[in-house]
Amino acid sequence: MANAPKDRSKTGTIHFENVDSYLDLYAHIKYYRQKAGLNQEELAHRANISRSFLSSLESRSRVRGLTMETLFNLCRALDIPPLKLFEPLP
């Protein structure tokens, strides 16, 4: 299949059509952090990420990817199942 489109999903590039989904995910993380009564420093420590990385996600200033490992760590630190991050916010 010499003419097949190249799979760019492995490059870490965020595709334009996924930007809204990432921003929605970041809003969920912030919502559940605040609901848990945690500041960014506390959640970052519990999730084993830097506070500046968490801050950049929550500020929505730049769309950044995150690994499944980071996503699961955040969920564990927030004591929520990963599915909660994809359901409509209350």
N, CA and C atoms as an extended XYZ file, in Angstrom:
270
Properties=species:S:1:pos:R:3:atomname:S:1:resname:S:1:resid:I:1 pbc="F F F"
N         0.823       -1.174        0.000 N   MET     1
C         0.000        0.000        0.000 CA  MET     1
C         0.872        1.243        0.000 C   MET     1
N         1.544        1.476       -1.038 N   ALA     2
C         2.450        2.608       -1.133 CA  ALA     2
C         1.725        3.939       -1.069 C   ALA     2
N         0.458        3.983       -1.482 N   ASN     3
C        -0.271        5.239       -1.514 CA  ASN     3
C        -1.152        5.462       -0.288 C   ASN     3
N        -1.071        4.600        0.696 N   ALA     4
C        -1.899        4.747        1.896 CA  ALA     4
C        -1.446        5.986        2.673 C   ALA     4
N        -2.401        6.718        3.271 N   PRO     5
C        -2.003        7.897        4.053 CA  PRO     5
C        -1.162        7.487        5.252 C   PRO     5
N        -0.196        8.301        5.553 N   LYS     6
C         0.692        8.020        6.677 CA  LYS     6
C        -0.060        8.248        7.987 C   LYS     6
N         0.094        7.316        8.912 N   ASP     7
C        -0.529        7.443       10.229 CA  ASP     7
C         0.312        8.393       11.068 C   ASP     7
N        -0.215        9.561       11.334 N   ARG     8
C         0.523       10.566       12.097 CA  ARG     8
C         0.171       10.539       13.578 C   ARG     8
N        -0.671        9.601       13.991 N   SER     9
C        -1.089        9.564       15.387 CA  SER     9
C         0.063        9.263       16.330 C   SER     9
N         1.126        8.712       15.828 N   LYS    10
C         2.258        8.352       16.679 CA  LYS    10
C         3.233        9.514       16.853 C   LYS    10
N         3.024       10.618       16.161 N   THR    11
C         3.964       11.728       16.223 CA  THR    11
C         3.707       12.656       17.395 C   THR    11
N         2.570       12.509       18.056 N   GLY    12
C         2.246       13.405       19.153 CA  GLY    12
C         1.566       14.679       18.684 C   GLY    12
N         1.306       14.786       17.399 N   THR    13
C         0.639       15.959       16.858 CA  THR    13
C        -0.831       15.944       17.220 C   THR    13
N        -1.326       17.072       17.695 N   ILE    14
C        -2.749       17.210       17.977 CA  ILE    14
C        -3.409       17.697       16.689 C   ILE    14
N        -4.358       16.945       16.208 N   HIS    15
C        -5.036       17.313       14.982 CA  HIS    15
C        -6.137       18.316       15.283 C   HIS    15
N        -6.339       19.255       14.375 N   PHE    16
C        -7.301       20.341       14.559 CA  PHE    16
C        -8.675       19.827       14.970 C   PHE    16
N        -9.119       18.733       14.372 N   GLU    17
C       -10.462       18.225       14.666 CA  GLU    17
C       -10.590       17.666       16.087 C   GLU    17
N        -9.478       17.505       16.798 N   ASN    18
C        -9.504       16.988       18.169 CA  ASN    18
C        -9.339       18.072       19.234 C   ASN    18
N        -9.083       19.297       18.839 N   VAL    19
C        -8.798       20.370       19.787 CA  VAL    19
C        -9.927       20.547       20.795 C   VAL    19
N       -11.170       20.592       20.348 N   ASP    20
C       -12.293       20.783       21.266 CA  ASP    20
C       -12.380       19.655       22.284 C   ASP    20
N       -12.076       18.445       21.874 N   SER    21
C       -12.113       17.306       22.798 CA  SER    21
C       -11.047       17.451       23.879 C   SER    21
N        -9.857       17.915       23.496 N   TYR    22
C        -8.804       18.134       24.485 CA  TYR    22
C        -9.207       19.236       25.459 C   TYR    22
N        -9.748       20.347       24.946 N   LEU    23
C       -10.154       21.452       25.811 CA  LEU    23
C       -11.250       21.017       26.772 C   LEU    23
N       -12.157       20.181       26.306 N   ASP    24
C       -13.206       19.625       27.159 CA  ASP    24
C       -12.593       18.764       28.267 C   ASP    24
N       -11.632       17.951       27.908 N   LEU    25
C       -10.944       17.093       28.878 CA  LEU    25
C       -10.261       17.935       29.949 C   LEU    25
N        -9.575       18.999       29.536 N   TYR    26
C        -8.892       19.874       30.484 CA  TYR    26
C        -9.887       20.526       31.438 C   TYR    26
N       -11.058       20.934       30.924 N   ALA    27
C       -12.089       21.541       31.771 CA  ALA    27
C       -12.582       20.543       32.811 C   ALA    27
N       -12.704       19.289       32.420 N   HIS    28
C       -13.124       18.240       33.349 CA  HIS    28
C       -12.088       18.040       34.459 C   HIS    28
N       -10.827       18.021       34.093 N   ILE    29
C        -9.759       17.850       35.082 CA  ILE    29
C        -9.823       18.976       36.108 C   ILE    29
N        -9.958       20.206       35.637 N   LYS    30
C       -10.035       21.347       36.548 CA  LYS    30
C       -11.273       21.257       37.439 C   LYS    30
N       -12.399       20.910       36.849 N   TYR    31
C       -13.645       20.799       37.602 CA  TYR    31
C       -13.505       19.784       38.742 C   TYR    31
N       -13.009       18.594       38.417 N   TYR    32
C       -12.900       17.540       39.436 CA  TYR    32
C       -11.800       17.844       40.457 C   TYR    32
N       -10.763       18.569       40.053 N   ARG    33
C        -9.742       18.992       41.016 CA  ARG    33
C       -10.363       19.942       42.039 C   ARG    33
N       -11.101       20.925       41.535 N   GLN    34
C       -11.726       21.892       42.435 CA  GLN    34
C       -12.781       21.222       43.312 C   GLN    34
N       -13.533       20.302       42.732 N   LYS    35
C       -14.556       19.586       43.498 CA  LYS    35
C       -13.917       18.771       44.635 C   LYS    35
N       -12.720       18.241       44.388 N   ALA    36
C       -12.005       17.459       45.401 CA  ALA    36
C       -11.320       18.352       46.439 C   ALA    36
N       -11.347       19.667       46.210 N   GLY    37
C       -10.727       20.591       47.154 CA  GLY    37
C        -9.218       20.586       47.108 C   GLY    37
N        -8.667       20.241       45.949 N   LEU    38
C        -7.210       20.187       45.791 CA  LEU    38
C        -6.718       21.413       45.041 C   LEU    38
N        -5.550       21.908       45.415 N   ASN    39
C        -4.936       22.942       44.582 CA  ASN    39
C        -4.082       22.239       43.517 C   ASN    39
N        -3.555       23.006       42.595 N   GLN    40
C        -2.789       22.400       41.500 CA  GLN    40
C        -1.553       21.676       42.006 C   GLN    40
N        -0.904       22.237       42.988 N   GLU    41
C         0.305       21.609       43.538 CA  GLU    41
C        -0.001       20.230       44.113 C   GLU    41
N        -1.094       20.130       44.858 N   GLU    42
C        -1.468       18.854       45.478 CA  GLU    42
C        -1.822       17.807       44.427 C   GLU    42
N        -2.632       18.192       43.437 N   LEU    43
C        -3.009       17.228       42.406 CA  LEU    43
C        -1.800       16.811       41.587 C   LEU    43
N        -0.973       17.756       41.219 N   ALA    44
C         0.223       17.431       40.430 CA  ALA    44
C         1.106       16.441       41.184 C   ALA    44
N         1.292       16.679       42.471 N   HIS    45
C         2.107       15.769       43.283 CA  HIS    45
C         1.498       14.368       43.301 C   HIS    45
N         0.200       14.289       43.544 N   ARG    46
C        -0.482       12.990       43.613 CA  ARG    46
C        -0.466       12.256       42.271 C   ARG    46
N        -0.500       13.020       41.180 N   ALA    47
C        -0.536       12.415       39.843 CA  ALA    47
C         0.853       12.232       39.241 C   ALA    47
N         1.878       12.649       39.989 N   ASN    48
C         3.262       12.503       39.538 CA  ASN    48
C         3.544       13.281       38.245 C   ASN    48
N         3.019       14.507       38.198 N   ILE    49
C         3.302       15.416       37.077 CA  ILE    49
C         3.723       16.755       37.679 C   ILE    49
N         4.259       17.625       36.857 N   SER    50
C         4.658       18.930       37.377 CA  SER    50
C         3.441       19.843       37.489 C   SER    50
N         3.517       20.762       38.440 N   ARG    51
C         2.444       21.728       38.600 CA  ARG    51
C         2.316       22.599       37.366 C   ARG    51
N         3.440       22.929       36.740 N   SER    52
C         3.396       23.775       35.546 CA  SER    52
C         2.690       23.065       34.385 C   SER    52
N         2.865       21.744       34.275 N   PHE    53
C         2.162       21.002       33.228 CA  PHE    53
C         0.658       21.016       33.495 C   PHE    53
N         0.270       20.751       34.746 N   LEU    54
C        -1.147       20.778       35.104 CA  LEU    54
C        -1.718       22.169       34.876 C   LEU    54
N        -0.984       23.182       35.266 N   SER    55
C        -1.427       24.557       35.077 CA  SER    55
C        -1.642       24.875       33.600 C   SER    55
N        -0.745       24.406       32.752 N   SER    56
C        -0.883       24.674       31.318 CA  SER    56
C        -2.104       23.972       30.736 C   SER    56
N        -2.437       22.793       31.272 N   LEU    57
C        -3.643       22.109       30.812 CA  LEU    57
C        -4.878       22.901       31.218 C   LEU    57
N        -4.923       23.283       32.473 N   GLU    58
C        -6.103       23.963       32.998 CA  GLU    58
C        -6.280       25.365       32.438 C   GLU    58
N        -5.196       26.014       32.070 N   SER    59
C        -5.308       27.374       31.546 CA  SER    59
C        -5.817       27.377       30.107 C   SER    59
N        -5.714       26.233       29.473 N   ARG    60
C        -6.173       26.073       28.093 CA  ARG    60
C        -5.447       27.015       27.130 C   ARG    60
N        -4.274       27.484       27.544 N   SER    61
C        -3.518       28.419       26.717 CA  SER    61
C        -2.857       27.727       25.531 C   SER    61
N        -2.660       26.448       25.678 N   ARG    62
C        -2.024       25.669       24.612 CA  ARG    62
C        -2.576       24.256       24.691 C   ARG    62
N        -2.967       23.732       23.563 N   VAL    63
C        -3.473       22.361       23.551 CA  VAL    63
C        -2.287       21.421       23.551 C   VAL    63
N        -2.192       20.652       24.616 N   ARG    64
C        -1.096       19.703       24.778 CA  ARG    64
C        -1.668       18.315       24.916 C   ARG    64
N        -0.942       17.366       24.426 N   GLY    65
C        -1.347       15.986       24.597 CA  GLY    65
C        -0.928       15.479       25.963 C   GLY    65
N        -1.539       14.393       26.368 N   LEU    66
C        -1.105       13.737       27.579 CA  LEU    66
C        -1.208       12.243       27.363 C   LEU    66
N        -0.354       11.527       28.018 N   THR    67
C        -0.333       10.081       27.834 CA  THR    67
C        -1.478        9.441       28.601 C   THR    67
N        -1.784        8.221       28.248 N   MET    68
C        -2.788        7.465       28.989 CA  MET    68
C        -2.326        7.282       30.437 C   MET    68
N        -1.044        7.101       30.631 N   GLU    69
C        -0.489        6.958       31.978 CA  GLU    69
C        -0.807        8.197       32.817 C   GLU    69
N        -0.593        9.365       32.246 N   THR    70
C        -0.894       10.610       32.950 CA  THR    70
C        -2.385       10.735       33.210 C   THR    70
N        -3.186       10.389       32.231 N   LEU    71
C        -4.642       10.435       32.394 CA  LEU    71
C        -5.081        9.526       33.543 C   LEU    71
N        -4.583        8.305       33.575 N   PHE    72
C        -4.934        7.369       34.645 CA  PHE    72
C        -4.423        7.858       36.005 C   PHE    72
N        -3.223        8.441       36.029 N   ASN    73
C        -2.681        8.982       37.278 CA  ASN    73
C        -3.564       10.113       37.801 C   ASN    73
N        -4.020       10.983       36.907 N   LEU    74
C        -4.904       12.073       37.311 CA  LEU    74
C        -6.216       11.524       37.871 C   LEU    74
N        -6.768       10.537       37.204 N   CYS    75
C        -8.026        9.941       37.675 CA  CYS    75
C        -7.858        9.293       39.037 C   CYS    75
N        -6.768        8.580       39.229 N   ARG    76
C        -6.513        7.942       40.521 CA  ARG    76
C        -6.354        9.008       41.603 C   ARG    76
N        -5.631       10.069       41.286 N   ALA    77
C        -5.412       11.145       42.255 CA  ALA    77
C        -6.712       11.873       42.584 C   ALA    77
N        -7.619       11.937       41.623 N   LEU    78
C        -8.914       12.587       41.837 CA  LEU    78
C        -9.963       11.615       42.377 C   LEU    78
N        -9.611       10.349       42.426 N   ASP    79
C       -10.510        9.296       42.884 CA  ASP    79
C       -11.791        9.234       42.041 C   ASP    79
N       -11.583        9.287       40.734 N   ILE    80
C       -12.706        9.166       39.794 CA  ILE    80
C       -12.336        8.161       38.708 C   ILE    80
N       -13.323        7.476       38.136 N   PRO    81
C       -13.025        6.589       37.011 CA  PRO    81
C       -12.747        7.439       35.765 C   PRO    81
N       -11.888        6.974       34.877 N   PRO    82
C       -11.573        7.742       33.667 CA  PRO    82
C       -12.808        8.169       32.868 C   PRO    82
N       -13.835        7.360       32.877 N   LEU    83
C       -15.050        7.690       32.138 CA  LEU    83
C       -15.623        9.046       32.540 C   LEU    83
N       -15.468        9.436       33.811 N   LYS    84
C       -15.988       10.720       34.299 CA  LYS    84
C       -15.448       11.899       33.505 C   LYS    84
N       -14.228       11.757       32.982 N   LEU    85
C       -13.621       12.858       32.239 CA  LEU    85
C       -14.228       13.034       30.838 C   LEU    85
N       -15.085       12.098       30.456 N   PHE    86
C       -15.669       12.163       29.116 CA  PHE    86
C       -17.184       12.305       29.144 C   PHE    86
N       -17.750       12.358       30.356 N   GLU    87
C       -19.176       12.562       30.497 CA  GLU    87
C       -19.465       14.054       30.607 C   GLU    87
N       -20.679       14.488       30.278 N   PRO    88
C       -20.990       15.914       30.439 CA  PRO    88
C       -20.819       16.338       31.898 C   PRO    88
N       -20.314       17.543       32.081 N   LEU    89
C       -20.172       18.059       33.443 CA  LEU    89
C       -21.540       18.381       34.019 C   LEU    89
N       -21.675       18.187       35.333 N   PRO    90
C       -22.974       18.504       35.977 CA  PRO    90
C       -23.295       19.980       35.907 C   PRO    90
